[in-house]
Amino acid sequence: MSMKYAAKVGAKAAAVASVAVGAAVVLFLIFHRMRPHPLPPPSDPASILAEANRLSWLGNWDAAGPLYARAEDLFRAGGDRRSEIYARVGRTRAQAETISLANAVQVVVGGLRSPIAKAYPKLRL
């Protein structure tokens, strides 16, 4: 085997190895982000809402929906109407494929028309 041929083979092997390492790193990062995160304490509505938001941003509405519903109940029990509305709209979005469009619109419009939503512009986003 000539030295030129051996150098070419060695360069190709190094390129393949670097691509394989890069792919392994990408796959690790993807699956690391997808691993289940510990659920927030069942009585802390702010943590539950934060986890629901995180899941929704990842597109996992099926997992986010029950968390939005739990946060909504806890915010209602604690008298935090602003956060209750926010969680209700999140829950409604999570259920968008299983409830009627008219019902979803009614919930969102009802939330937006409330005096609390009018006082807090971030709720209207």
C-alpha positions as CSV (number, residue, x, y, z in Angstrom):
1,M,0.0,0.0,0.0
2,S,1.5,3.4,-1.0
3,M,1.9,6.3,1.5
4,K,-0.5,8.5,-0.6
5,Y,-3.3,5.8,-0.5
6,A,-2.8,5.3,3.3
7,A,-3.0,9.1,3.9
8,K,-6.2,9.3,1.9
9,V,-7.7,6.3,3.8
10,G,-6.6,7.8,7.1
11,A,-8.1,11.2,6.2
12,K,-11.4,9.6,5.2
13,A,-11.5,7.6,8.4
14,A,-10.9,10.7,10.4
15,A,-13.7,12.5,8.6
16,V,-16.1,9.7,9.2
17,A,-15.2,9.5,12.8
18,S,-15.7,13.2,13.3
19,V,-19.1,13.0,11.7
20,A,-20.1,10.1,13.9
21,V,-19.0,11.9,17.0
22,G,-20.9,15.0,15.9
23,A,-24.0,12.9,15.3
24,A,-23.7,11.2,18.7
25,V,-23.5,14.6,20.4
26,V,-26.6,15.9,18.6
27,L,-28.5,12.8,19.5
28,F,-27.4,13.0,23.1
29,L,-28.6,16.6,23.3
30,I,-31.9,15.8,21.6
31,F,-32.7,12.9,23.9
32,H,-31.4,14.7,27.0
33,R,-34.0,17.4,26.4
34,M,-36.7,14.9,25.8
35,R,-36.1,12.9,29.1
36,P,-38.9,13.3,31.6
37,H,-38.4,16.1,34.0
38,P,-39.5,15.6,37.6
39,L,-43.1,16.9,38.1
40,P,-43.5,20.0,40.3
41,P,-44.9,19.7,43.7
42,P,-48.6,19.0,43.5
43,S,-49.6,22.0,45.6
44,D,-47.4,24.7,44.0
45,P,-49.4,26.2,41.2
46,A,-46.6,28.5,39.9
47,S,-44.3,25.5,39.4
48,I,-47.1,23.5,37.8
49,L,-47.9,26.3,35.4
50,A,-44.2,26.8,34.6
51,E,-43.9,23.0,33.7
52,A,-47.1,23.2,31.6
53,N,-45.6,26.2,29.7
54,R,-42.4,24.3,29.2
55,L,-44.2,21.3,27.8
56,S,-46.4,23.4,25.6
57,W,-43.3,25.1,24.1
58,L,-42.0,21.7,23.3
59,G,-45.3,20.9,21.5
60,N,-46.3,18.3,24.1
61,W,-49.8,19.6,24.6
62,D,-51.1,16.2,25.8
63,A,-48.8,16.4,28.8
64,A,-49.3,20.1,29.4
65,G,-53.1,20.0,29.4
66,P,-53.6,18.2,32.8
67,L,-51.0,20.5,34.4
68,Y,-52.8,23.6,33.1
69,A,-56.0,22.2,34.6
70,R,-54.4,21.5,38.0
71,A,-52.8,24.9,38.1
72,E,-56.1,26.5,37.2
73,D,-57.8,24.7,40.1
74,L,-55.1,25.7,42.5
75,F,-55.0,29.3,41.4
76,R,-58.8,29.4,41.8
77,A,-58.6,28.0,45.3
78,G,-56.0,30.5,46.2
79,G,-58.0,33.5,44.8
80,D,-55.4,34.4,42.1
81,R,-57.8,35.2,39.2
82,R,-55.1,36.5,36.8
83,S,-53.1,33.3,36.9
84,E,-56.3,31.2,36.9
85,I,-57.3,32.9,33.6
86,Y,-53.8,32.3,32.2
87,A,-54.0,28.6,33.1
88,R,-57.5,28.3,31.7
89,V,-56.5,29.6,28.3
90,G,-53.5,27.2,28.3
91,R,-55.8,24.3,29.2
92,T,-58.2,25.3,26.4
93,R,-55.3,25.4,23.9
94,A,-54.2,22.0,25.1
95,Q,-57.7,20.7,24.5
96,A,-58.2,22.5,21.2
97,E,-58.3,19.2,19.2
98,T,-60.8,17.6,21.5
99,I,-63.3,20.4,22.2
100,S,-65.5,22.3,19.8
101,L,-64.1,25.5,18.2
102,A,-67.1,27.5,19.5
103,N,-66.3,26.3,23.1
104,A,-62.6,27.2,22.8
105,V,-63.4,30.6,21.4
106,Q,-66.0,31.2,24.2
107,V,-63.4,30.4,26.9
108,V,-60.7,32.6,25.3
109,V,-63.0,35.5,24.6
110,G,-64.5,35.3,28.1
111,G,-61.0,35.5,29.6
112,L,-60.0,38.4,27.4
113,R,-63.2,40.4,28.3
114,S,-62.7,40.0,32.0
115,P,-61.6,43.2,33.9
116,I,-58.5,41.3,35.1
117,A,-57.3,40.6,31.6
118,K,-57.9,44.2,30.6
119,A,-55.8,45.4,33.6
120,Y,-52.9,43.0,32.7
121,P,-51.9,43.4,29.0
122,K,-49.6,40.3,29.2
123,L,-52.8,38.1,29.6
124,R,-54.0,39.5,26.3
125,L,-51.0,38.2,24.4
